[in-house]
């Protein structure tokens, strides 16, 4: 089984090492621009997993991407980031990133509920700033309902990033999707992600 993983803003392979080892690991704004994602994924695949901003970018291309995979696992997805945080808050985070990048990223990962946040990488700052500008102004996605019987949507019950109302906005656009509510924060721990995969696939080699 091959798994393609699209991580979130400020994501790193170290956050999900077993998923990263199972197939290509794509980082938004570092490895690709939002409109480039479909071209980086296969025409047919086993599993597509995506977390947070990565899940949002999958949803931007939902009509094209969801049918390509046997299973799509969306972890802490959102239709539009500003459904959870107003644009001014995102722009304030951008200003903070420019003034105190290490502190801003440390606070973000703490809010995600990270036990072991990834290392600070100064060379990633231009891409991270581009990501925040995108999240501040990006349109809602998907723009229309997409059949989603092969999709599982998971949001942690203690998620401080993607609010419950944001998920309520998204779910009607994914008819047929299964929904999971693991007891965790925004960053769903890898063992819980593997449980979700096993529940849908009846066991995997991960």
Steps between C-alpha positions, in 0.01 A plus 500: 500500500624847412393802701536857381508753784445876475599669822385828650643848536841473670473122469797264502547129425610449862144566616370186326807280440317178412273680255797682351678166450198349321522723192547857376476774764402842364536831687275790392678812378838328539462213254214638294266792439129432563407458134787256441371229735296292250802464274708356785251223581438182298205442272413200720620433853431303816487761777518878507540646849517872567521709816366851565611736221596196296145370536364840396712491186369154417149641541581780254534225241248260652304421183822396328692340787248310713405251225866416434553317832349199670506687832541867580573590862451869583649591839380828653376636166330832441309655214646846571748588774327825581192301607705428815713815529421845357728633230647760735618223734674320214668823392608563860659155501679591178639815662606297803671245274706780346596646840550182705495198273622241748259617770207515259559147376549368852167652605328355192628149565400531867147594392502195273560278803841383382698283739818538296478795260719494191823699499505867404629541146569868411533415131129411495381844612419645154282199421329518838424868450354422156284235663355743752420751227321224312301394808400860572342550158430155357145413387294221651553152360348292363272739319227238455418159654721208396410134551711381791414140588873421492587786738552507877500842665663520843513794741634479854254581776756740650600667171582867568575584135207364298182591685197272516292747299756482220451125474122546504539724195714245319317171555194576280745544212628142546188280482566143605819574694566318826572724799732429792556705817818377670582632847790728406589845378562637153793271433349152505767263636631246255373194694145639476546565128612141454190385688285696256678341207462150645129559566437588134740254339468201734870513585802636314870433476581832670 
